[in-house]
Amino acid sequence: MMTGLLDRGFKTWAENVAINIRRDMELPPHAPLSARELAKHLDVVLWTPSDVPDIPKAILDQLLERDPDGWSAVTCLANGIARVIYNPTHSLARQNSDIAHELAHIILEHEPGKIVVSHDATIVMRSFDPKQEEEANWLGWSLLLPRTALAHATKARLGTSEIARKWVVSEQLVEYRTRMTGIRRQFAR
């Protein structure tokens, strides 16, 4: 999942951000965090493609086509307002993760990628910074499932599927975060 581009100390910083945001939102450090509620807290507007004004029906139909490997989410900044447009055809866990990823870009004040469209709009290319993507992944996942939440769930003897359901994340994310945070080793003793 990760390629090792994170600066030393970033993971700890991300865990602290996850806890501080919960405190700001008056949630316990281990509480589930809805990316939608976090967006409200950060004054970020959430849209689906259906909310985009004047979008042609053919494009809307293409964007809303059910495709598990299709597009996830994008952040648009216009007139000082941040909007995250997300794919509503994905599972709730995937939507939560996609929105949290985009919010992480905003929290991190990342430079937006560039989109280049050919003059006839038949070719679209996008640029992105791999380090920024890795940072947004780690922070987004930390926001949704911080180490403190994993410790709390492990002490309560919750299984992977129970944790995934309660924190509205995928089972793959639970397994990944459990492995990467050292919770499994800590509680194996």
Backbone torsions as a table, in degrees:
resi	resn	phi	psi	omega
1	MET	NA	-43.5	-176.0
2	MET	-110.5	153.7	-175.5
3	THR	-111.9	2.5	176.1
4	GLY	84.6	27.5	-179.2
5	LEU	-93.1	-2.5	-175.5
6	LEU	-73.9	139.9	176.4
7	ASP	-69.4	153.5	177.1
8	ARG	-57.8	132.4	178.6
9	GLY	90.5	-9.7	-176.8
10	PHE	-63.8	-42.5	-177.1
11	LYS	-62.1	-42.3	177.4
12	THR	-64.9	-42.9	178.0
13	TRP	-58.8	-44.9	-179.0
14	ALA	-62.2	-41.5	177.3
15	GLU	-61.1	-42.1	178.9
16	ASN	-65.1	-39.5	177.0
17	VAL	-61.0	-44.4	-179.9
18	ALA	-58.6	-41.9	179.9
19	ILE	-71.1	-43.0	-179.7
20	ASN	-64.4	-37.7	177.7
21	ILE	-65.6	-43.0	177.0
22	ARG	-59.8	-42.5	178.2
23	ARG	-60.9	-46.2	178.9
24	ASP	-60.3	-32.0	-179.9
25	MET	-91.5	7.1	179.3
26	GLU	59.1	43.7	176.0
27	LEU	-114.0	149.2	173.4
28	PRO	-62.5	154.6	-176.3
29	PRO	-59.8	-25.2	-177.9
30	HIS	-100.1	0.3	-174.2
31	ALA	-67.1	146.9	170.9
32	PRO	-59.5	145.2	179.9
33	LEU	-124.6	119.0	176.5
34	SER	-79.2	128.1	176.8
35	ALA	-61.1	-30.8	178.4
36	ARG	-66.1	-42.0	177.4
37	GLU	-68.0	-36.4	176.7
38	LEU	-63.9	-40.0	177.9
39	ALA	-59.8	-44.4	177.1
40	LYS	-59.6	-45.1	-179.5
41	HIS	-59.3	-37.0	-178.4
42	LEU	-90.0	3.5	-177.1
43	ASP	59.2	40.1	176.2
44	VAL	-105.1	131.3	-179.4
45	VAL	-84.4	133.0	176.1
46	LEU	-103.2	130.8	177.5
47	TRP	-130.5	154.0	163.3
48	THR	-102.9	169.5	177.8
49	PRO	-56.2	-29.0	179.0
50	SER	-63.9	-22.7	-179.6
51	ASP	-84.0	-13.1	-177.6
52	VAL	-73.6	122.0	-178.1
53	PRO	-65.6	142.5	172.7
54	ASP	60.0	25.2	178.0
55	ILE	-77.9	128.1	-179.2
56	PRO	-60.7	143.6	-176.4
57	LYS	-57.6	-39.8	-178.9
58	ALA	-61.9	-39.6	179.2
59	ILE	-71.8	-41.3	177.7
60	LEU	-59.5	-45.6	178.9
61	ASP	-59.7	-41.1	179.6
62	GLN	-65.8	-42.6	-179.4
63	LEU	-67.8	-29.3	-177.6
64	LEU	-97.3	8.8	176.4
65	GLU	-65.7	133.4	-179.5
66	ARG	-72.5	111.3	-179.9
67	ASP	-147.2	108.7	-176.9
68	PRO	-59.9	-23.0	179.1
69	ASP	-101.5	7.8	-178.0
70	GLY	-72.9	-176.0	-178.1
71	TRP	-57.9	155.8	-175.2
72	SER	-110.5	-64.5	-176.7
73	ALA	-164.0	161.5	178.2
74	VAL	-148.8	148.8	176.5
75	THR	-107.6	133.8	176.7
76	CYS	-121.7	132.4	176.4
77	LEU	-112.2	121.2	179.2
78	ALA	-147.8	130.7	179.1
79	ASN	53.7	38.9	177.5
80	GLY	75.4	7.7	-179.5
81	ILE	-113.4	127.3	175.8
82	ALA	-91.6	130.6	176.7
83	ARG	-126.0	132.8	172.3
84	VAL	-106.4	121.6	176.1
85	ILE	-103.0	120.9	-174.7
86	TYR	-121.7	161.3	-178.2
87	ASN	-87.0	109.2	-177.2
88	PRO	-78.4	-2.6	-179.8
89	THR	-86.5	-10.0	177.9
90	HIS	-81.7	166.0	178.9
91	SER	-61.7	160.4	178.3
92	LEU	-60.6	-37.7	178.1
93	ALA	-63.6	-42.7	179.0
94	ARG	-66.9	-42.8	177.3
95	GLN	-58.9	-45.6	-179.9
96	ASN	-57.9	-45.4	179.9
97	SER	-66.7	-44.2	-179.5
98	ASP	-62.7	-43.7	179.9
99	ILE	-66.9	-43.3	179.1
100	ALA	-61.1	-38.2	178.1
101	HIS	-61.3	-46.8	179.6
102	GLU	-66.0	-39.3	177.4
103	LEU	-64.9	-34.4	177.2
104	ALA	-62.7	-40.8	175.8
105	HIS	-57.7	-41.4	-179.0
106	ILE	-67.4	-46.8	179.5
107	ILE	-59.0	-40.8	-178.4
108	LEU	-79.3	-4.7	-179.4
109	GLU	53.5	44.3	178.9
110	HIS	-69.9	148.7	174.1
111	GLU	-71.7	126.8	-179.1
112	PRO	-63.2	149.9	173.7
113	GLY	-69.8	168.6	-179.9
114	LYS	-107.2	143.5	174.7
115	ILE	-117.7	128.5	178.7
116	VAL	-117.4	126.3	-179.1
117	VAL	-117.6	133.2	177.9
118	SER	-64.7	161.0	-176.1
119	HIS	-57.7	-29.9	179.4
120	ASP	-99.8	7.0	176.9
121	ALA	63.5	22.2	178.5
122	THR	-89.9	-17.3	179.3
123	ILE	-126.7	127.9	177.6
124	VAL	-125.8	128.6	177.7
125	MET	-125.7	147.5	-179.5
126	ARG	-132.6	145.3	176.1
127	SER	-108.0	154.3	175.0
128	PHE	-156.0	158.1	-180.0
129	ASP	-100.7	115.2	-177.8
130	PRO	-56.8	-37.0	179.3
131	LYS	-65.3	-43.0	178.4
132	GLN	-63.2	-38.4	178.6
133	GLU	-64.7	-41.9	179.1
134	GLU	-65.6	-41.6	177.2
135	GLU	-62.2	-43.6	-179.9
136	ALA	-65.9	-37.6	175.7
137	ASN	-60.7	-52.7	-174.9
138	TRP	-63.2	-45.7	-179.9
139	LEU	-66.3	-44.0	179.0
140	GLY	-57.4	-45.4	-180.0
141	TRP	-69.4	-34.5	176.8
142	SER	-66.6	-37.7	177.9
143	LEU	-62.7	-43.3	-176.8
144	LEU	-76.3	-37.0	-173.9
145	LEU	-143.5	73.5	-178.9
146	PRO	-68.0	162.8	-179.9
147	ARG	-55.2	-38.9	-180.0
148	THR	-61.9	-36.0	178.0
149	ALA	-68.1	-41.8	178.1
150	LEU	-63.8	-40.4	177.5
151	ALA	-63.2	-45.0	179.3
152	HIS	-60.1	-46.4	-178.6
153	ALA	-66.4	-37.9	179.9
154	THR	-67.8	-42.6	176.4
155	LYS	-61.2	-35.0	179.3
156	ALA	-80.7	1.7	178.8
157	ARG	60.2	36.5	176.0
158	LEU	-80.0	141.0	177.3
159	GLY	-83.0	171.4	-178.2
160	THR	-55.4	-46.9	-177.2
161	SER	-68.2	-34.8	177.1
162	GLU	-66.4	-42.0	178.2
163	ILE	-63.3	-46.0	-179.8
164	ALA	-58.2	-45.0	-179.4
165	ARG	-64.7	-47.1	-175.5
166	LYS	-66.7	-39.6	-177.5
167	TRP	-97.3	4.9	177.4
168	VAL	51.7	56.8	175.7
169	VAL	-133.7	171.1	178.3
170	SER	-79.1	156.7	175.5
171	GLU	-63.4	-33.0	177.9
172	GLN	-62.4	-39.2	179.2
173	LEU	-68.2	-39.6	177.4
174	VAL	-59.5	-48.4	-179.7
175	GLU	-62.1	-44.4	-179.0
176	TYR	-62.6	-50.7	-178.5
177	ARG	-64.7	-36.8	178.4
178	THR	-62.0	-43.7	179.0
179	ARG	-68.0	-47.7	-172.5
180	MET	-73.2	-27.5	-179.1
181	THR	-88.0	-8.6	179.7
182	GLY	81.2	6.1	-179.6
183	ILE	-59.2	-42.2	-177.8
184	ARG	-60.7	-46.3	178.7
185	ARG	-64.6	-42.5	-177.8
186	GLN	-60.1	-43.5	-175.3
187	PHE	-89.6	-5.1	176.6
188	ALA	-75.6	-21.4	-177.9
189	ARG	-69.5	NA	NA
